[in-house]
Amino acid sequence: MKLIVAGATGFVGSEVLYAALQHPSVTSVVSLSRRPVLDPRVVNHAKWESILLEDFEHYPSDAIARMQGAVGCIWAIGGLANRFSNYETLHKANVVYPVTAARKFAETLASNLGPEHRFRFVYTSGALAERDQQKQLWTMRDSRLVKGEAELSLLDIANSKTDSFEMLIARPGFVLGKGDVKSYLLGFTGQTRTILVHDLASILVDMAVHGAEVIGGQDTADNLTLVNRAKELRESR
């Protein structure tokens, strides 16, 4: 099984790349990033291939050729509004880039897999993503709305290509690093609000490999679902 990992030098994406390379069902991984991957766990791995892209709105023909045969993509590019200098760059990273990629992969990769396979696009969203673009929001408005807009557009692509393209959405809460000593916290409705980055990475790969069945048969997994699946994966090892 060949997978694509987009955003392979980021906080979440770097862990996803490592987790994908460790998965026994994954035979090869193509990473997409602007900067070279320098992770010593990855750089000499036999299953890894790197593609550097200057612009995530355009995919050269040689890059598409190198991604042929991939059956899924884990998208880990984006972030909260406070990481971006203005709304335009926030919207581009969180909406334009993933939607452009999904459309391109649906046209050029999914169509070549044959009738027995559907290309899986796993999108890393956020716990508070809001799909109702007219809703009045008093906290993290721009961050929540761009994630919701991306989800809607990505699901539209999948709904227009149900025979060849599948969309899965992960909505993690606060993602904690390996050295973070914070304990798990309870959220506004009693749901767990945090998840460890290596747990999230393993679940995203799990979703790309096995599909919606690992998140209860739905297309969207909230943070509690992700945390519970992480526990199942740890206990099965």
C-alpha positions in Angstrom: 0.0 0.0 0.0 1.4 3.4 -1.1 0.5 6.5 0.8 1.1 10.3 0.4 1.8 12.5 3.5 1.4 16.2 2.9 3.0 18.6 5.3 5.8 16.1 6.3 8.0 18.7 8.1 5.3 20.0 10.4 4.5 19.1 14.0 1.8 16.6 13.1 3.0 15.7 9.6 6.4 14.6 10.7 4.9 12.2 13.1 2.5 10.9 10.5 5.3 10.3 8.1 7.2 8.3 10.7 4.1 6.3 11.7 3.3 5.5 8.1 6.8 4.2 7.5 6.4 1.9 10.5 3.0 0.5 9.5 3.3 -3.1 8.2 0.6 -2.6 5.5 2.3 0.4 4.0 4.9 -0.5 1.4 5.9 3.0 0.4 5.4 6.6 1.4 5.7 9.8 -0.7 6.1 12.9 1.4 5.1 16.4 0.2 6.7 19.4 1.7 8.3 22.8 0.8 11.4 22.1 2.9 13.6 19.0 3.0 12.7 16.4 5.6 15.6 16.2 8.0 14.1 13.8 10.6 16.9 11.2 11.3 14.2 8.5 11.8 13.1 9.0 8.2 16.0 10.2 5.9 17.5 6.8 5.2 14.3 4.8 5.2 13.9 2.4 2.3 10.2 3.0 2.0 10.4 6.8 1.8 10.4 9.1 -1.2 10.3 12.9 -1.0 8.7 15.4 -3.3 9.5 19.1 -2.7 6.8 21.5 -3.9 7.1 25.3 -4.1 3.4 25.8 -4.5 0.6 23.5 -3.1 -1.8 24.9 -5.7 0.1 23.4 -8.6 1.3 19.8 -9.1 3.8 19.3 -11.9 3.3 16.2 -14.1 6.5 14.6 -12.9 5.3 14.9 -9.3 2.0 13.3 -10.2 3.8 10.5 -12.0 5.8 9.8 -8.9 2.6 9.6 -6.8 0.9 7.1 -9.1 -0.2 4.0 -7.4 -0.9 5.7 -4.1 -4.2 4.7 -2.6 -4.5 7.5 0.0 -3.2 10.8 1.2 -3.0 12.1 4.8 -3.2 15.9 4.8 -1.5 17.6 7.7 -1.1 21.2 6.4 -2.9 24.1 8.0 -3.3 25.6 11.5 -5.0 28.2 13.6 -5.3 31.8 12.6 -2.6 33.0 15.0 0.0 31.2 12.9 -0.7 33.3 9.8 0.0 36.9 9.0 -3.4 37.6 7.4 -6.7 35.9 6.5 -5.6 35.3 2.9 -2.7 33.1 3.9 -4.9 31.4 6.6 -7.6 30.6 4.0 -5.0 29.4 1.4 -3.3 27.0 3.7 -6.5 25.6 5.3 -8.9 25.6 2.4 -7.3 26.2 -1.0 -4.4 23.9 -0.6 -6.3 20.7 0.6 -9.2 21.3 -1.8 -6.8 21.8 -4.8 -4.9 18.6 -3.9 -8.1 16.6 -3.4 -9.4 17.6 -6.8 -6.1 16.9 -8.4 -5.7 13.5 -6.8 -9.3 12.5 -7.6 -8.7 13.3 -11.2 -5.2 11.9 -11.7 -4.6 9.2 -9.0 -8.0 7.8 -8.0 -9.1 7.3 -11.5 -6.2 5.0 -12.2 -6.7 2.6 -9.2 -9.4 0.5 -10.8 -13.0 -0.3 -9.7 -11.9 -2.3 -6.7 -10.2 0.6 -4.9 -11.2 4.1 -3.7 -8.6 6.7 -3.0 -8.8 7.8 0.7 -8.1 11.4 1.5 -7.6 11.9 5.3 -8.0 15.5 6.3 -6.6 16.8 9.6 -9.2 19.4 10.7 -9.9 20.7 14.2 -12.2 20.0 17.1 -14.1 23.2 16.8 -14.5 23.3 13.0 -17.8 24.9 12.0 -19.5 24.0 8.8 -22.2 26.6 9.1 -20.5 29.5 7.5 -23.2 31.9 8.7 -23.1 31.0 12.4 -22.1 33.6 14.9 -18.9 32.6 16.7 -17.4 34.5 19.5 -14.1 32.5 19.9 -11.6 31.5 17.2 -14.0 32.5 14.5 -11.7 32.5 11.5 -9.9 29.3 12.5 -13.2 27.4 13.0 -14.8 28.7 9.8 -12.0 27.9 7.4 -11.7 24.4 8.7 -15.5 24.0 8.3 -15.3 25.4 4.8 -12.6 23.0 3.9 -14.6 20.0 5.2 -17.6 21.0 3.2 -15.6 21.4 0.0 -13.8 18.1 0.5 -17.0 16.2 1.2 -18.5 17.7 -1.9 -15.6 16.3 -4.0 -16.1 12.8 -2.4 -19.8 12.9 -2.9 -19.3 13.7 -6.6 -16.9 10.7 -7.0 -18.4 8.1 -4.7 -17.0 5.2 -6.8 -13.4 6.3 -6.7 -12.8 8.8 -3.9 -13.4 8.6 -0.1 -13.1 11.5 2.3 -12.3 11.0 6.0 -12.0 13.9 8.5 -10.2 13.9 11.8 -11.0 16.6 14.4 -8.4 16.5 17.0 -8.4 18.8 20.0 -5.2 20.2 21.5 -2.4 18.1 20.1 0.4 17.6 22.7 4.0 16.8 22.0 5.9 13.9 23.3 7.5 15.9 26.1 4.4 17.7 27.1 3.6 16.9 30.8 0.0 18.1 30.7 -2.5 15.5 31.6 -5.6 14.8 29.5 -8.3 17.4 30.2 -12.1 17.3 30.0 -13.7 19.5 27.5 -16.9 21.7 27.5 -19.2 18.7 27.1 -17.2 16.1 29.0 -15.2 15.0 25.9 -11.5 14.6 26.1 -9.9 17.8 24.8 -6.3 16.7 24.1 -4.5 14.0 22.2 -0.8 13.1 22.0 0.8 13.8 18.6 2.1 10.2 18.1 -1.4 8.8 19.0 -3.0 11.2 16.4 -0.4 10.2 13.8 -1.0 6.5 14.3 -4.8 7.0 14.0 -4.5 9.1 10.8 -2.4 6.3 9.2 -5.0 3.7 10.6 -7.8 5.7 8.9 -5.9 5.8 5.6 -5.2 2.1 5.7 -8.5 0.7 7.0 -11.1 3.4 6.2 -14.1 4.6 8.0 -14.6 1.3 9.9 -12.0 2.3 12.5 -13.9 5.5 13.4 -17.3 3.9 13.7 -18.3 4.0 10.0 -18.6 7.8 9.9 -16.7 10.2 7.7 -15.8 12.5 10.6 -14.1 11.5 13.9 -14.2 13.9 16.9 -11.4 14.0 19.4 -13.0 11.5 21.8 -13.3 9.0 18.9 -9.7 9.5 18.1 -8.6 9.1 21.7 -10.6 5.9 22.1 -9.1 4.5 18.8 -5.6 5.3 20.0 -6.2 3.3 23.1 -7.4 0.4 21.0 -4.3 0.5 18.9 -2.0 0.6 21.9 -3.8 -2.4 23.5 -3.6 -4.4 20.3 0.2 -4.1 20.0 
